[in-house]
Every structure is written in C-alpha cells, then in structure tokens.
Amino acid sequence: MICEKILGMLDELDVAGKTVEYVEIEWHEAFKKIHKKTTDTGREVGIRMDDSVLTEGLYDGKVIYMDDGLVIAVHTPPCEVIRVTVKPDHRFMAAKVCYEIGNRHAPLFYGEDEYTFITPYNEPMLQMLSGLHGVEAEKEMRKLAFDKRVSASVHNHHH
C-alpha cells in the first residue's frame, strides 16, 4: 500500500465504523518525504509525500490513508527532550535560550507557558542550557507538540 497525501487530522475526520491503524513516525522523520513503515497491526506501508510535507510534517494524528473500512494515521512516540524553564526573575534570558538552541540548529517548541521551551535531548545541549544563569534545564520523556513549534522547520541540519 502506498500513501501519498495527508488527508487531515484523525480527530477532524469521520472515521466511525472504520478500523484505525497507526504507523509510528519519530519526530526526526516527520519532514521526510519517503518512508517504509509497518502499521501497529503488521501491514506494510510505503509513504511517498510531495513537497508539502517539508513544511507541514507527518505527526501525531495525521491521516495518510482512508477508504471505506480502513484509516491509517500517524503516531509520534514520546522521546527524550530537554524542558527549559526561564525563572521569573530572569525573563530576559528567554531570548538567550532561544538563540542558543537555534544557533545549534535544533528544533524548538513552546512549552506550557511563554517562559518554557522544549527541544529534543542531547547531552551537550543539556549541559549548555543548564549552565545559563536563571535557567533550569531538565531531561524528560515527552511527545513533541508540532503545533507548538517555534522553529520554521524541524529538520535535521548538518554542516
């Protein structure tokens, strides 16, 4: 089976009476055009998206196939992240946090409020953020909320 379009979000489409299967796409795969995956029930799925996926992304709840009896949707599993909180008396450090994360070409997401940010985990990033005055950085498991991304894109970027 080949899936070539994002048809919408699972919670916005009428899927009553249909079997819903999920393909797992990790956060770092969300903006890739071609995938070979297996659904949670063992069905092999080829995913071949057009260029719109480069900005829209394949993430939790996106429906990539639907017929009269079957729906295939994306599941994004939780991953290790760094939750960065700028302390109330150091709010000016929010710009520094965002700059440092962006300078390392890492994806950046809003957290629970305007002074909390999320970025995928790596140890050098955790160490750097932990060293910033007035900033708390902690490693945790969390599902990345792509609708809260700050970065224009969430691609892996290499020099």
N, C-alpha and C positions, 0 to 999 in steps of 0.2 A: 504494500500500500504506500502511495506517495501523497504527502500533504504539502500543498503549495501556497496556502493562503491562511492568514489569520482571519477567522470568521467573526470574532467578537470575544466577549468575556462570558465565562460559564454562568455567572450569576445574572447575566442580562439576556440570555437566550432561553427559549422554551425547549427544555430537554426532558420534559415529562414523558415517562414510558420508555426512555432510551437508556441503553447501557452506556455508562461513562467509564472510559479507561483513561489512564494517565501515563504520559511519558515524562520522565524526570530529566529536566534540563537545569544544570547548575548555573549559578549566577554568571560565571565567566564564559559560559556557552551561549548566553541569551541573545547575543547580537551576531551570531554566526549564521550564515545562510544555509549551510548543508549539514545535516546530521543523519546518522543511522542509529536508531533507538529501538528499544523494546518496551511495550507498554507493561503496566503492572500485571497484566494477565498473560503476558508472553507473546503478544502479537508484534511482529517486526514491522517497523515503520520507517520509511525514508522521508526526510523533511528537506524540501528544496524551496526556499523562500526567495522572493525578489528583493530588491534593494531596500524596500520599506522596512525590513526587519533590522536594518543597520541603525535606524533611529527609534523604531517602535519597540523592538525586542520581543523575545519569547519568554514570558514569565508567568508565574502562578495564575491559573485561571484562564489563560488564553486558550481559545478553542481553535484547533488547527484542522479538524475534520468533523463532518457531521453528515449523516444520511438518515434514513427513516428509523433505523434502530440503534445506531452507534454514534457516540460522540468521543472524540479524542481531545483531551485537554492537557495543558502543561502543568506540571507540578515542579515548583522550585524548592528544593530541600533546604533546611536551615544550614548555615555554615558558620565557621568561626569568624567573628567580627571584632572590631575594636569600637567600643562605645565611648565616645569622648564627650565629657561634660565640662563646660566652661563655668567656673564658680561665679556666683552672683556679683561678687565684688571685683571680678576681673573680666567683665563682659567684653572689654576691648580686645581680649585675646581671641575672640571668635574669628576675627579676620586672620590672625596669625595661624590658627588651626587650619582654616580652610586653605590658606596659601600653602602651608607645608604639605598638606595632603595632595593638593593639586599639583604642586611642584614635583611630586613623585609620581605623577600621572595615575594616581589611584582613584578609583570610583569614590564618590562622596554622596551620602544620603542624609537627609534631615532625620533627626531623632524625634523624641516625644515633644520637644519644645524648641524654641528658637536658639537655645544655647546647648543643645545636644546634637551630636553628629555621629554617623555610623560610617565606617569604612571596613572593607574586608581585612582580615587579620594577616599580618606578617610581623615577625619579631622586631626587625629594625624599626618599623613604623611605630609599634607599641612603645619601644624604648624612647624614640624621639619625642612622641607625644607625651609620655609620662614625665619627660624632663622639662616640659613647658610650665612656667610659673602660673599658678591659678587654674590649672587644667588637670582633670582626672581622666585617666585612660584605663579601661579595663577590657579584658578579653572575655567574650561570651559567645554562646551559640544563639543564632537568631536567623529568621528568614528575612532576607533583604526586601524592603518595600520599594519596588521600582517606581511606583507612583510618587515616591518621596525623594527621587534622586535629584541632587543638586547639579551634578556633572551633566554637561550637554550630551555626553556619550559615556558609556560604561564599557569601553573596550580595553583589552589588554594592550598596552602601548610599550613598544620597545625601541631603544636607540641602538 
